[in-house]
Amino acid sequence: MKKKSLPSVMLAIVVTFPIGLICGYWLTSAWSQNNVKVSINVDPLSREDVAATVDNMEHNPLQMAEALGVEQQISRSELAEKIDGSKLTITEIIEQLNELPSGHNGDAVAARLLITLAEKDVEAAITWIGVEAAEESRSYLYVSVIESIMTDNLYAAGELILSLEDLDAQEELTAVYVSQLMQKSPEQALDWADGISDVSIQSAAKIHVLESMLDDSPITVLDHVPFVLTKTAPEDVESIITQAAYRMGADDGVVATSSIEQYSEEIQPVIAYGVVAGWMETDLVAAQTWVHSLGAGETKDNAILSFIDHSGVKNSSDLMHLAEEIDNPETRLMAISTLISSWGEHSPTEAKNALRSSSAISEPHKALILGQLNTR
């Protein structure tokens, strides 16, 4: 057999190799199409893809909420910001609201739609909340809508707040509203608060207004108290009077004390307590002299209590003499007991001697106070 030369063999390989590759590829492809199922993996939407999807649906909040859902990486507040309801009619907005999921998941979207609805028809927005919104969502929706109205029409917002039956929403909105209204006029804010039917919310609003006036005009606060706090709890009335009187005493104790008698006898003792506390910070001696000068009665008793309360245990002998001047027996016993107790922590012997020599309280009461000191 004749051998082929080497060049002939190489030529045969070069010619046949590409043909084999082509045939192999064709056979493989044919087999794959007939016998293999191709699996395609689709990655979740990226945050950018989600945002793009939202942009395409901005006029259909319901479709947006359903398409994105809670699984996607976008918050309800971001979703709400994407909504542009300005091109929707009132009917279309209400239809969208009615189709939203009730409860917390749809609140941000509902609030955005309601704000747009209120711009077109305020009554329709408020009515929808009261009738259609889930009970747990109403306060949030009322606050969202009415706060948006405040920026454009403060007085209309005030009327809406007064009309609310949702007391939680009314309380929250009242605090915001009176703060804004006070910038125009504290008196106007007080007059508006008179229209609040709930006594506790009304009182809180009026106290808030009066407290804001304390630094600028404490005497004006005292002038308002008898008229604006008629429905307020006594302890709250006493607190605001004391704060106003304190500032008056700190500003000018002489003027403050000379004006006490112009107020009703009911609040004079409370004013005296506050004035003394403030005056002591600027002129302790003058405050003590004025306290001694008062005639017996509740006003002097309160002034003495204030002096003792704000003196600590300094000059305890002088304080003991003041406490003994208190006219009311129960108030006097309380003041002496408190003073001796504090005094006894620092100088027990002096405190006991002062108590034993006092003629202002009975022997049984002395024994009771001494017994408390001896148990320490």
C-alpha positions in Angstrom: 0.0 0.0 0.0 1.3 3.3 -1.1 1.8 5.8 1.8 0.3 9.2 1.5 2.7 12.1 1.8 2.5 14.4 4.9 1.3 17.4 2.9 -1.7 15.4 1.7 -2.7 14.4 5.2 -2.5 18.0 6.5 -4.6 19.2 3.5 -7.4 16.7 4.3 -7.5 17.8 8.0 -7.8 21.5 7.1 -10.6 20.8 4.7 -12.7 18.4 6.8 -12.4 20.0 10.3 -14.6 23.1 9.7 -17.3 20.9 8.0 -17.3 18.7 11.2 -17.8 21.6 13.5 -20.7 23.0 11.5 -22.4 19.6 11.5 -21.8 19.1 15.2 -23.3 22.5 16.0 -26.4 21.8 13.8 -27.0 18.4 15.5 -26.5 19.8 19.0 -29.0 22.7 18.3 -31.6 20.4 16.9 -31.3 18.0 19.9 -31.6 21.0 22.4 -34.7 22.3 20.8 -36.4 19.0 21.0 -35.3 17.7 24.4 -34.3 20.7 26.7 -36.6 23.2 28.5 -34.9 26.6 28.8 -35.3 28.3 32.3 -35.2 32.1 32.4 -34.5 33.8 35.7 -36.0 37.2 36.1 -34.5 39.4 38.8 -36.8 41.5 41.1 -37.4 45.0 40.1 -34.6 47.4 41.3 -35.5 50.5 43.2 -34.9 52.5 40.0 -37.3 50.2 38.1 -39.9 50.7 40.8 -39.6 54.4 40.7 -40.0 54.4 36.9 -43.1 52.2 37.3 -44.5 54.6 39.8 -43.9 57.5 37.4 -45.9 55.7 34.7 -48.8 55.1 37.1 -48.9 58.4 38.9 -52.5 59.2 37.8 -53.8 55.8 39.0 -53.0 55.4 42.7 -54.9 52.2 43.0 -53.0 50.5 40.2 -49.8 51.9 41.7 -50.6 50.5 45.2 -51.6 47.1 43.8 -48.6 46.8 41.4 -46.0 47.7 43.9 -47.4 46.4 47.1 -45.5 46.0 50.4 -42.9 43.6 48.9 -41.3 46.3 46.8 -38.6 48.5 48.3 -40.5 51.7 48.4 -42.3 53.3 51.4 -45.9 54.4 51.5 -44.8 58.0 52.0 -42.6 57.8 48.8 -45.6 56.2 47.0 -47.9 59.0 48.2 -45.5 61.7 47.0 -45.6 60.3 43.5 -49.3 60.7 43.2 -50.5 63.6 41.1 -54.3 63.9 41.6 -54.5 67.4 40.2 -55.7 66.1 36.8 -58.4 63.9 38.4 -61.9 65.0 38.7 -63.7 65.0 42.1 -65.6 61.9 41.1 -62.4 60.1 40.0 -60.6 61.0 43.2 -63.5 59.6 45.3 -63.6 56.4 43.2 -59.8 56.0 43.7 -60.3 56.5 47.5 -63.1 53.9 47.6 -60.9 51.3 45.9 -57.9 51.8 48.2 -57.2 49.2 50.9 -58.6 50.2 54.2 -56.3 50.7 57.3 -52.7 51.6 57.7 -51.4 50.3 54.3 -53.5 52.8 52.3 -53.4 55.8 54.6 -50.5 57.7 53.1 -52.0 57.3 49.6 -55.5 58.2 50.9 -54.1 61.3 52.6 -52.5 62.6 49.4 -55.7 62.1 47.5 -57.8 63.7 50.2 -55.5 66.8 50.3 -56.1 67.2 46.5 -59.8 66.6 46.9 -59.9 69.3 49.7 -58.4 71.7 47.2 -61.4 71.1 45.0 -64.1 70.5 47.6 -63.3 70.7 51.3 -66.7 69.4 52.4 -66.4 66.3 50.2 -63.0 65.5 51.7 -64.1 65.9 55.3 -67.3 63.9 54.6 -65.5 61.1 53.0 -63.2 60.7 56.0 -66.1 60.7 58.4 -68.2 58.2 56.4 -65.8 56.0 54.5 -62.4 55.9 56.3 -61.6 53.2 58.7 -62.0 54.3 62.3 -58.4 53.8 63.2 -57.3 56.0 60.2 -59.7 58.9 60.7 -57.5 61.0 63.1 -54.5 60.7 60.8 -56.5 61.7 57.7 -58.3 64.6 59.4 -54.9 66.0 60.6 -53.3 65.5 57.2 -56.1 67.4 55.4 -56.7 70.2 57.8 -53.0 70.9 58.4 -52.7 71.4 54.6 -55.6 73.8 54.7 -54.0 75.9 57.5 -51.3 77.0 55.2 -53.8 78.6 52.7 -56.8 79.5 54.9 -56.2 79.6 58.6 -59.7 80.7 59.6 -61.4 78.0 57.4 -59.2 75.4 59.1 -60.3 76.7 62.5 -64.0 76.2 61.6 -63.3 72.7 60.4 -61.4 71.8 63.6 -64.4 73.0 65.7 -66.8 70.8 63.7 -64.8 67.6 64.2 -66.4 64.8 66.3 -63.1 62.9 66.4 -61.7 64.2 69.7 -58.2 62.8 69.2 -57.9 64.6 65.9 -59.4 67.8 67.4 -57.0 67.8 70.3 -54.0 67.3 68.1 -55.1 70.0 65.6 -56.1 72.4 68.3 -52.5 72.5 69.7 -51.1 73.3 66.3 -53.9 75.8 65.4 -53.7 78.0 68.5 -49.9 78.2 68.1 -50.4 79.7 64.7 -53.3 81.8 65.7 -51.4 83.3 68.6 -48.9 84.8 66.2 -51.7 87.0 64.9 -53.4 87.7 68.3 -53.5 85.8 71.6 -56.9 87.3 72.3 -58.1 85.9 69.0 -56.8 82.5 70.0 -58.7 82.7 73.3 -61.9 83.7 71.6 -61.6 80.8 69.1 -61.0 78.3 71.9 -64.3 79.3 73.5 -66.0 77.5 70.6 -64.5 74.1 71.5 -67.2 72.0 73.0 -65.0 69.5 74.8 -64.1 71.1 78.2 -60.7 69.4 78.6 -59.5 70.4 75.1 -60.8 73.9 75.6 -59.0 74.3 78.9 -55.8 72.9 77.4 -56.0 75.3 74.5 -56.6 78.4 76.7 -53.8 77.5 79.1 -51.5 77.1 76.2 -52.3 80.6 75.0 -52.0 82.1 78.5 -48.6 80.4 79.1 -47.3 81.9 75.9 -48.2 85.4 77.2 -46.4 84.9 80.6 -43.1 86.4 79.7 -44.4 89.4 77.8 -47.3 90.4 79.9 -47.9 88.4 83.1 -50.4 91.0 84.4 -52.5 90.5 81.3 -52.6 86.8 82.0 -54.0 87.5 85.5 -56.5 89.9 84.0 -57.7 87.1 81.7 -57.8 84.2 84.2 -61.2 85.0 85.8 -62.9 85.1 82.4 -61.2 82.4 80.3 -60.6 79.6 82.7 -64.1 79.2 84.2 -64.3 75.6 83.0 -60.7 74.7 83.9 -59.7 72.4 86.8 -58.8 74.4 89.9 -55.2 73.1 90.1 -54.6 74.3 86.5 -56.0 77.7 87.3 -53.8 77.9 90.4 -50.7 76.9 88.4 -51.2 79.6 85.7 -51.9 82.3 88.4 -48.8 81.3 90.4 -46.6 81.5 87.3 -47.9 84.9 86.3 -47.5 86.2 89.9 -44.0 84.8 90.1 -42.9 86.8 87.0 -44.6 89.9 88.4 -42.7 89.5 91.7 -39.4 88.9 89.9 -39.9 92.0 87.7 -40.9 94.4 90.4 -42.1 93.1 93.8 -43.3 96.5 95.1 -45.6 97.0 92.1 -46.7 93.4 92.2 -47.7 93.4 95.8 -49.5 96.8 95.6 -51.7 95.4 92.8 -52.9 92.3 94.6 -56.0 93.8 96.2 -57.4 94.7 92.7 -58.1 90.9 92.2 -60.8 88.8 93.7 -60.3 87.6 97.3 -60.5 84.0 95.9 -57.2 84.3 94.0 -55.3 86.9 96.1 -53.7 84.1 98.3 -52.5 82.4 95.1 -51.1 85.6 93.7 -49.3 86.3 97.1 -47.6 82.9 97.0 -46.3 83.5 93.5 -45.2 87.1 94.0 -43.2 86.3 97.1 -41.4 83.4 95.3 -40.4 85.8 92.5 -39.5 88.7 94.7 -37.2 86.6 96.9 -34.9 86.1 94.0 -34.3 89.8 93.6 -34.8 91.2 97.1 -35.1 88.7 99.9 -35.2 91.3 102.7 -37.9 93.4 101.1 -40.0 90.3 100.5 -39.7 89.2 104.1 -40.6 92.7 105.4 -43.7 92.7 103.2 -44.8 89.3 104.4 -44.5 90.4 108.1 -46.6 93.5 107.3 -49.7 91.7 106.1 -52.7 91.3 108.2 -53.8 87.9 109.5 -55.6 85.8 106.9 -55.2 83.4 104.0 -53.2 85.8 101.9 -50.6 86.2 104.6 -50.6 82.5 105.3 -49.9 81.7 101.7 -47.2 84.4 101.6 -45.5 82.8 104.6 -45.7 79.3 103.1 -44.1 80.6 99.9 -41.2 82.2 101.9 -40.6 79.0 103.8 -40.9 76.8 100.7 -38.3 78.9 98.8 -35.9 79.6 101.7 -34.8 76.0 102.5 -33.3 75.7 106.0 -31.3 79.0 105.9 -32.1 81.3 108.8 -34.4 78.6 110.3 -35.0 80.6 113.5 -36.5 83.4 111.5 -38.5 80.9 109.4 -39.9 79.4 112.6 -41.1 82.8 113.8 -42.8 83.3 110.5 -44.5 79.9 110.6 -45.8 80.7 114.0 -47.6 83.7 112.5 -49.8 81.6 110.2 -53.4 82.1 111.2 -55.0 78.8 110.0 -54.2 76.0 112.6 -53.9 73.3 110.0 -51.7 75.3 107.7 -49.6 76.4 110.7 -49.1 72.8 111.8 -48.2 71.7 108.3 -45.7 74.5 107.9 -44.0 74.0 111.3 -43.8 70.2 110.8 -42.2 70.6 107.3 -39.8 73.2 108.6 -38.7 71.2 111.7 -38.3 68.1 109.6 -35.9 69.9 107.1 -34.1 71.7 110.0 -33.7 68.5 111.9 -31.7 66.9 109.1 -28.9 69.5 109.6 -29.3 70.7 113.1 -31.4 68.3 115.1 -30.7 69.8 118.5 -31.6 73.3 117.5 -34.8 72.1 115.7 -36.0 70.2 118.7 -35.3 73.1 121.1 -37.2 75.5 118.8 -40.1 73.1 118.6 -40.3 72.6 122.4 -40.3 76.3 123.1 -43.0 77.1 120.6 -46.4 78.1 121.8 -47.9 78.0 118.3 -48.8 74.3 118.3 -50.2 71.9 120.9 -48.2 69.5 123.1 -49.6 66.4 121.4 -48.5 67.7 118.0 -45.1 68.6 119.4 -44.7 65.0 120.6 -45.7 63.6 117.2 -43.2 65.8 115.4 -40.4 65.0 117.9 -41.2 61.3 117.6 -40.7 61.5 113.8 -37.3 63.2 114.4 -36.2 60.6 116.9 -36.9 57.7 114.5 -34.2 58.9 112.1 
